[in-house]
């Protein structure tokens, strides 16, 4: 039986409408099923061009909804709509959010605690190092990493999150049966096993150049903040940052070499109000994210670092100031500060006052 949800997927698969026209039609006619079955004259009531109405009528005559749903099932692709409980909370209420989202993988409530990492496809060795650092450290403390599965920084962000044992979300600019770039098809599969791969595009839809700016609004919308690593001044990276700012997300930029063209985007953002991202701690402090790990994870972290283990043990019974920690452990205060930052990133301790820390 074809449901309202199925009709909505069929309606949104006509990509010429896009989210805003689809919303217009749904608000006016009240249901996707009704829109799908309307005659041409009725469709013209909402001010659509005759050529667009003709194109839609021709499209739906050739579109078999039942067959389409069977293809989705066969490929293991699910879809959700704005009215569904499993629709990403971070996207709800955003202007122009996707009416329908296709996905492979498993969406987790914890994925609301996400940070996007974006940048150029032609990264430098410095850009690679920075992307690996932020992605690895954030993922290791339970923050989901969002990116666009593109070559370069996106790919490194996804791979680093997976290597750290964390979760990552990829948003692609094509149908999920047509992953682009093709060399990332295997990475897409890995992500779907440890996160989610999203697309608003129907089956078989190619990765057209116009799709990428639209894709970027979903990347930023899924996250609480974005980190711009490298990019040219005129690039999709800045478009993603622009989407993030319009959506009320915090924009971070990583400063780079002033002689590198790939520093243009982050430096432009920093000149125009973006926040500096020198360390993962900057991200955690700004977003005030409460990151926790389970006992098993902590036990795996501790044995490799005697200093962390010693500090963790003395915080077992009470919260202590850095000076007190240094006095009890007999570790130099400068070293204590460094170790504490590492422990905070791992979700082992948190600051509860000016220089006072407690065990999580």
Secondary structure by P-SEA (a helix, b strand, c coil): cccaaaaaaaaaccccccaaaaaaaaaacccaaaaaaccccccccccccaaaaaaaaaaaaaccaaaaaaaaaaacbbbbcccccccccccccccccccbbbbccccccccccbbbbbbbccccaaaaaaaaaaaaaaaaabbbbbbcccccaaaaaaaaaaaacbbbbbbbcccccccccccaaaaaaaaaacccccccccccccccaaaaaaaaaaaaaacccccccccccccaaaaaaaaaaaabbbbbbbbcccccccaaaaaaaaaccccccccaaaaaaaacccccccaaaaaaaccccaaaaaaaaaaccccccaaaaaaaacccaaaaaaaaaaaaaacccccccccccccc
